[in-house]
Amino acid sequence: MQVQIKRAREGAARSDGYRVLVDRMWPRGVSKDTARLDEWARELAPSDELRRWYGHDPDRFDEFKRRYVDELRGQRDTLSGLRRRARQGQLTLVVGARDVEHSNGQVLADVLRRGLPR
């Protein structure tokens, strides 16, 4: 399964394949031409409440991951669609966060690769 994560500010590359923005809000300072998205999956973004609680604090990442995975359980159909895309070719999850390793994109990529944990 081919899933990668990129910052929205990095812009698109041919090798990105199918590009999906997985944030609830449009990334500041990024034009639609620069983003070159195939899809905007707002429903896969963390809830506003969870996003505010997390505040991109790496010390809270493990708890954020647990809570976010719980939210994703209600999005099985959308997750299945992205998983199919990733099996067909490169899938790029686009996030606005500066720290990609501690972002919802990282959690979502893990879920797509491994499935939802029990």
Rosetta blueprint (number, residue, H / E / L):
1 M L
2 Q L
3 V E
4 Q E
5 I E
6 K E
7 R E
8 A H
9 R H
10 E H
11 G L
12 A L
13 A L
14 R H
15 S H
16 D H
17 G L
18 Y E
19 R E
20 V E
21 L E
22 V L
23 D L
24 R L
25 M L
26 W L
27 P L
28 R L
29 G L
30 V L
31 S L
32 K H
33 D H
34 T H
35 A H
36 R L
37 L L
38 D L
39 E E
40 W E
41 A L
42 R H
43 E H
44 L H
45 A L
46 P L
47 S L
48 D H
49 E H
50 L H
51 R H
52 R H
53 W H
54 Y H
55 G L
56 H L
57 D L
58 P H
59 D H
60 R H
61 F H
62 D H
63 E H
64 F H
65 K H
66 R H
67 R H
68 Y H
69 V H
70 D H
71 E H
72 L H
73 R H
74 G H
75 Q H
76 R H
77 D H
78 T H
79 L H
80 S H
81 G H
82 L H
83 R H
84 R H
85 R H
86 A H
87 R H
88 Q H
89 G L
90 Q L
91 L E
92 T E
93 L E
94 V E
95 V E
96 G L
97 A L
98 R L
99 D L
100 V H
101 E H
102 H H
103 S L
104 N H
105 G H
106 Q H
107 V H
108 L H
109 A H
110 D H
111 V H
112 L H
113 R H
114 R H
115 G L
116 L L
117 P L
118 R L
